[in-house]
Amino acid sequence: MKILKSRQFTAWVLMLAGVGFFTSAIAAPVTASEASASLSLSNFIKTNLADNPEFLALKAELQSARATLRASDQAVYNPELELDYENIDVIDSTTQTIGISQTIDWGDQQGSRTAIAKMGLQKAIANYKLASQSFLSDLLMRQADHQTHIALEKLSNQSLKLMTNFKTIAENRYRAGDLSQVELNLALLAYHQALMEQANVQSDTSEAREKLRVLLGDFVGDSFKKIPDLPEQLPAPEIEGDLDSFLQTLPLVKIQLADLQLSRHQIELKKSEQAWNPTIGVRAGKEDDDSLIGFSLSIPLNVRNNFSAEVDEAQQESMATEQRAHIAFRDARARIIVTTERYRNLLKAWNSWRKHSRNSVDQQLLLIKKLWQAGDISASDYLLQLKQALETRATGLELRNQLWQVAFEWMSLTDRLDDWLAIQIELPGKN
């Protein structure tokens, strides 16, 4: 005789307890509001994540990029003021002069640095959006695990109660001579396995709860009941238009494109630093009763070091960045294709399970239960026939969690989580 796996015993609770619990959880009719995230879920995220440390760090980085842009738009060189006073006692002569000089940004370093800062800001914005999507995805995935383990824990508790009743009935029938020792042992084994399964499921639930608590911090406190349940009806994974054009709009690709533009602007900056930036000065003053006026011009001679090595370095780095951008674009394309297909298959399987498998499993369980209670089948046959039905029931919970996981990954990859949640990720300090 086969020994049922502990995971299968978890699923028993639902079927043998009357199948009402799980049916009510997954058999709810699909409404128009289920096409997107529930309002309560959106409100929860908007309320509790506004001051989340992760988002605060992202906002600070974005503000830093804006400050860098403001700094880069300033002049590279400030004017210099020069005062000179000279008194020669021997000839009783005094000279006083005042002058001002200004180095000219002949190579337009300011323009290059501004271009770099602008592209750095674009990269910071894309990073902010990408990190926001990743954070929301991580949050929803952890909530999916937590919600699934809560359901499994309920099943485990009901399973233990069911196995306790099963053991009691088996012991009574054994004493009455209606049950063999082998079948009694099977009932006892089922009971003890249910005890072990309950401990394992409670441990898994606690781990899932703490993973979610780490992400949310103090926002949920000790109560997780106020966290809204995730909707079970999810949108189909559709991408409008050409995939390559769509990829250009994603934060991940924008980051790579920004890096490529940054590397090219770095080349221009290094070239601008090769310029012979002249310094022009004017001076005026008096020597005794005579007026003085003068002009000066100084030009750095970049002969010992013409900074060509720095330009070569920037050019090679730009070539490497371009190749990395191609690799990232190709990987992003492949990942979206694979995730879209996986999402589509899981969604199809989930919808089919909701429509067909649930009812057939329920009918099979009710029939088996009646046969067992009437004494028409043995305890071993009862448990063995339950195995297939209960595995299908357990698969429902696992399939739903898998669907959530891949759906949130796909929405994160395609930059659609905020749209699905009906929330707007605002850019701090937007000018």
C-alpha positions in Angstrom: 0.0 0.0 0.0 1.2 3.5 -0.8 1.7 6.0 2.0 0.2 9.3 1.1 2.5 12.3 1.0 2.2 14.9 3.7 1.3 17.5 1.1 -1.6 15.4 0.0 -2.9 15.1 3.5 -3.0 18.9 3.6 -5.5 18.9 0.8 -7.7 16.3 2.5 -9.1 18.8 5.0 -10.9 20.7 2.3 -12.5 17.8 0.6 -13.5 15.8 3.6 -14.7 18.8 5.6 -17.4 19.3 3.1 -15.6 21.1 0.3 -17.3 24.3 1.2 -14.3 26.3 2.3 -12.2 26.0 -0.9 -15.2 26.2 -3.2 -16.2 29.5 -1.7 -12.7 30.8 -2.1 -12.2 30.0 -5.8 -15.7 29.6 -7.2 -16.7 33.2 -6.9 -18.2 34.6 -10.1 -16.0 36.8 -12.2 -17.0 40.4 -12.0 -15.9 43.5 -14.0 -14.0 44.8 -10.9 -11.9 41.6 -10.9 -10.3 42.6 -14.2 -8.0 44.8 -12.2 -6.7 44.8 -8.7 -9.3 45.3 -6.0 -9.8 48.8 -4.7 -8.9 47.8 -1.2 -5.6 46.3 -2.4 -4.8 49.5 -4.3 -5.6 51.7 -1.2 -3.5 49.5 1.0 -0.4 49.8 -1.2 -0.9 53.6 -1.7 -1.4 54.1 2.1 1.4 51.9 3.4 4.1 52.3 0.8 4.2 56.1 0.5 6.7 56.3 3.4 8.4 53.0 2.9 12.2 53.2 3.4 12.8 51.6 0.1 10.8 54.2 -1.7 12.4 57.0 0.4 15.8 55.8 -0.7 14.8 55.8 -4.4 13.4 59.3 -4.0 16.6 60.5 -2.5 18.6 59.1 -5.4 16.4 60.8 -7.9 16.6 64.1 -6.0 20.4 63.7 -6.1 20.3 63.3 -9.9 18.3 66.5 -10.1 20.8 68.3 -8.0 23.6 67.0 -10.1 21.9 68.4 -13.2 21.5 71.8 -11.5 25.2 71.8 -10.6 26.4 70.8 -14.1 24.5 73.7 -15.6 26.7 76.1 -13.8 29.8 77.7 -15.3 33.0 75.6 -15.1 35.2 78.5 -14.2 34.6 81.4 -11.9 36.2 84.8 -12.4 39.2 85.6 -10.3 39.7 89.0 -8.5 43.2 90.2 -7.9 44.3 93.1 -5.7 47.9 94.4 -5.6 49.4 97.0 -3.4 53.2 98.0 -3.5 55.0 100.7 -1.5 58.7 101.4 -2.1 60.0 103.6 0.7 63.3 104.3 -0.9 61.8 106.1 -3.8 58.6 107.0 -2.0 56.5 105.2 -4.7 53.2 103.5 -4.3 51.5 101.3 -6.8 47.9 100.1 -6.4 46.1 97.8 -8.9 42.9 95.8 -9.2 42.3 93.2 -11.8 39.9 90.5 -12.8 40.5 87.4 -15.0 38.3 84.8 -16.5 39.1 81.4 -17.9 37.1 80.6 -21.0 35.5 77.2 -21.4 36.8 76.9 -25.0 36.0 73.2 -25.2 32.5 73.6 -23.8 33.0 71.3 -20.8 29.8 72.8 -19.4 27.8 71.6 -22.3 29.2 68.1 -22.0 28.7 67.9 -18.3 25.1 69.2 -18.7 24.4 66.5 -21.3 25.8 63.9 -19.0 23.7 65.1 -16.1 20.6 65.2 -18.2 21.1 61.6 -19.3 22.0 60.7 -15.7 18.6 62.1 -14.6 16.8 60.1 -17.3 18.6 57.0 -16.0 17.7 57.8 -12.4 14.0 58.2 -13.5 14.1 54.8 -15.3 15.8 53.3 -12.2 13.2 54.7 -10.0 10.4 53.3 -12.1 12.1 49.9 -12.5 12.9 49.7 -8.8 9.3 50.7 -8.0 7.9 47.9 -10.2 10.3 45.4 -8.7 9.4 46.4 -5.2 5.7 46.1 -5.9 6.2 42.8 -7.6 8.2 41.5 -4.6 5.5 42.7 -2.2 2.7 41.0 -4.2 4.6 37.8 -4.5 5.2 37.7 -0.8 1.6 38.4 -0.2 0.7 35.6 -2.6 2.9 33.2 -0.6 1.4 34.4 2.7 -2.2 34.1 1.5 -1.5 30.6 0.1 0.1 29.4 3.3 -2.8 30.9 5.3 -5.2 28.8 3.2 -2.9 25.7 3.6 -2.9 26.2 7.4 -6.7 26.3 7.5 -6.7 23.1 5.4 -4.2 21.5 7.8 -6.3 22.4 10.9 -9.4 20.9 9.3 -7.4 17.9 8.1 -6.2 17.2 11.6 -9.8 17.4 12.9 -10.9 15.1 10.1 -8.2 12.5 10.7 -9.0 12.6 14.4 -12.6 11.6 13.6 -11.4 9.0 11.1 -9.1 7.5 13.7 -11.9 7.4 16.3 -14.3 5.7 13.8 -11.6 3.2 12.8 -10.9 2.3 16.5 -14.6 1.8 17.1 -14.9 -0.5 14.0 -11.8 -2.4 15.0 -13.2 -3.1 18.5 -16.4 -4.2 16.8 -14.6 -6.5 14.5 -15.4 -4.6 11.3 -11.9 -3.4 10.7 -8.6 -5.2 10.4 -5.4 -4.3 12.2 -3.8 -3.2 9.0 -6.6 -0.7 8.3 -6.5 0.5 11.9 -2.8 1.1 11.5 -3.5 3.1 8.3 -5.9 5.3 10.2 -3.4 5.9 13.0 -0.7 6.7 10.4 -3.0 9.2 8.7 -3.7 10.8 12.0 0.0 11.2 13.0 0.9 12.4 9.5 -1.8 15.1 9.9 -0.2 16.1 13.1 3.2 16.5 11.5 1.8 18.2 8.5 0.1 20.8 10.7 3.4 21.6 12.4 5.1 21.9 9.0 2.4 24.1 7.6 2.4 26.4 10.6 6.1 26.8 10.3 5.9 27.6 6.6 3.1 30.1 7.3 5.2 31.8 10.0 8.1 32.1 7.6 5.9 33.6 4.9 4.5 36.1 7.4 7.9 37.2 8.5 9.1 37.7 4.9 6.1 39.9 4.3 6.7 41.8 7.5 10.3 42.5 6.6 9.2 44.2 3.4 6.4 46.2 5.0 8.2 47.0 8.3 6.0 48.5 11.0 3.1 49.4 8.7 1.2 46.2 9.5 2.3 45.7 13.1 1.3 42.3 14.5 -2.0 42.1 12.6 -2.0 40.8 9.0 -5.8 40.5 8.8 -6.1 44.0 7.4 -3.9 43.1 4.4 -6.4 42.6 1.5 -6.6 39.3 -0.4 -5.2 39.2 -3.9 -7.8 38.9 -6.7 -8.0 35.5 -8.4 -9.1 36.8 -11.8 -6.1 38.3 -13.6 -5.8 40.1 -17.0 -4.5 38.2 -20.0 -0.9 38.9 -20.9 -1.2 41.0 -24.0 1.4 43.3 -25.6 0.2 45.9 -28.0 2.1 46.5 -31.2 5.6 45.4 -32.1 7.6 43.7 -29.3 10.8 45.5 -30.2 9.1 48.9 -30.2 7.4 48.0 -26.9 10.8 47.1 -25.3 12.0 50.6 -26.0 9.5 52.0 -23.6 10.5 49.8 -20.6 12.6 51.2 -17.8 15.1 48.3 -18.0 15.9 49.1 -21.7 15.8 52.8 -21.0 18.5 52.3 -18.4 20.7 50.6 -20.9 20.1 53.2 -23.5 20.9 55.9 -21.0 24.1 54.2 -20.1 25.0 54.1 -23.8 24.3 57.8 -24.2 26.2 58.6 -21.0 29.3 56.8 -22.4 29.1 58.8 -25.6 28.8 62.0 -23.8 31.8 61.0 -21.7 33.8 60.9 -24.9 32.8 64.5 -25.7 33.7 65.5 -22.2 37.2 64.0 -22.5 37.6 65.8 -25.8 36.5 69.1 -24.3 39.1 68.7 -21.6 41.7 68.6 -24.3 40.9 72.2 -25.3 43.5 74.9 -24.6 41.2 77.0 -22.4 42.6 80.6 -22.3 42.5 82.9 -19.4 41.8 86.6 -20.2 42.5 89.3 -17.6 42.2 93.1 -17.3 43.9 95.3 -14.7 43.7 98.9 -13.7 45.3 101.0 -11.0 47.6 103.9 -10.2 51.3 104.4 -9.7 51.7 107.6 -7.7 49.8 110.1 -9.9 49.9 108.0 -13.1 47.0 105.8 -14.2 47.7 102.2 -15.1 45.7 99.8 -17.3 46.7 96.4 -18.7 45.5 93.2 -20.3 46.7 89.7 -20.0 46.2 86.4 -21.8 47.5 83.0 -20.7 47.0 79.7 -22.6 47.8 76.3 -21.2 50.1 74.3 -23.4 48.9 70.7 -23.5 52.1 69.4 -25.0 53.4 67.1 -22.3 50.0 65.6 -21.8 47.4 66.1 -24.5 44.8 63.8 -22.7 44.4 61.6 -25.7 44.6 58.5 -23.5 41.6 59.6 -21.6 39.7 59.9 -24.9 40.7 56.5 -26.0 39.6 55.0 -22.6 36.2 56.7 -22.9 35.8 55.4 -26.5 36.6 51.8 -25.5 34.2 52.0 -22.6 31.5 53.3 -24.9 32.0 50.3 -27.2 31.8 47.9 -24.2 28.6 49.7 -23.0 27.1 49.4 -26.4 27.7 45.6 -26.4 26.2 45.3 -22.9 23.2 47.2 -24.1 22.6 44.8 -26.9 22.9 41.9 -24.5 20.5 43.4 -22.0 18.0 44.2 -24.8 18.2 40.6 -26.1 17.9 39.1 -22.6 14.9 41.4 -21.8 13.2 40.4 -25.0 13.7 36.6 -24.4 12.6 37.0 -20.8 9.4 38.7 -21.7 8.6 36.2 -24.4 9.1 33.2 -22.0 7.2 34.9 -19.1 4.3 35.8 -21.4 4.0 32.3 -22.6 4.2 30.8 -19.1 1.7 33.3 -17.8 -0.7 32.5 -20.7 -0.4 28.7 -20.1 -0.9 29.1 -16.3 -3.9 31.4 -16.8 -5.5 28.9 -19.2 -4.9 26.0 -16.7 -6.3 28.0 -13.8 -9.4 29.0 -15.6 -9.9 25.4 -16.7 -9.5 24.2 -13.2 -12.0 26.7 -11.8 -14.5 25.7 -14.5 -14.2 21.9 -14.6 -12.0 20.3 -12.0 -13.5 21.7 -8.9 -17.0 20.2 -9.5 -15.7 16.8 -10.5 -13.5 16.7 -7.5 -16.3 17.7 -5.2 -18.6 15.0 -6.6 -16.0 12.3 -6.3 -15.3 13.3 -2.7 -18.9 13.2 -1.7 -19.3 9.8 -3.3 -16.2 8.3 -1.6 -17.4 9.8 1.7 -20.8 8.1 1.4 -19.2 4.8 0.5 -16.9 4.9 3.5 -19.6 5.9 5.9 -21.9 3.1 4.6 -19.1 0.6 5.0 -19.0 -0.3 1.3 -15.3 0.3 1.0 -12.4 -0.4 3.3 -10.3 2.2 5.0 -7.4 1.5 2.7 -9.6 1.8 -0.4 -11.1 5.0 1.0 -7.7 6.6 1.4 -6.3 5.4 -1.9 -9.3 6.6 -3.8 -9.1 10.0 -2.1 -5.5 10.4 -3.2 -6.2 11.4 -6.8 -9.0 13.7 -5.9 -7.1 15.3 -3.1 -4.0 15.9 -5.2 -6.2 17.7 -7.7 -7.6 19.8 -4.9 -4.1 20.6 -3.5 -3.0 21.5 -7.0 -5.7 24.2 -7.1 -3.9 26.2 -4.3 -0.5 25.6 -5.8 -1.7 26.5 -9.3 -3.2 29.7 -8.0 0.0 30.7 -6.3 2.1 29.9 -9.4 -0.3 32.0 -11.4 0.1 35.0 -9.0 3.9 34.7 -9.0 4.3 34.6 -12.8 1.6 37.3 -13.3 3.3 39.7 -11.0 6.7 39.0 -12.6 5.2 39.6 -16.1 3.5 42.9 -14.9 6.8 44.0 -13.4 8.8 43.2 -16.6 6.3 45.0 -18.8 6.0 48.0 -16.4 2.2 47.5 -15.8 1.9 46.8 -12.1 1.0 50.4 -11.3 -1.6 50.4 -14.0 -3.1 47.1 -12.7 -3.1 48.4 -9.2 -4.7 51.6 -10.4 -2.0 53.7 -8.6 0.3 56.3 -9.9 4.0 56.2 -9.1 4.9 59.9 -8.8 8.3 61.2 -9.5 9.6 63.4 -6.6 10.8 66.9 -7.3 9.5 66.9 -10.8 10.2 70.2 -12.5 
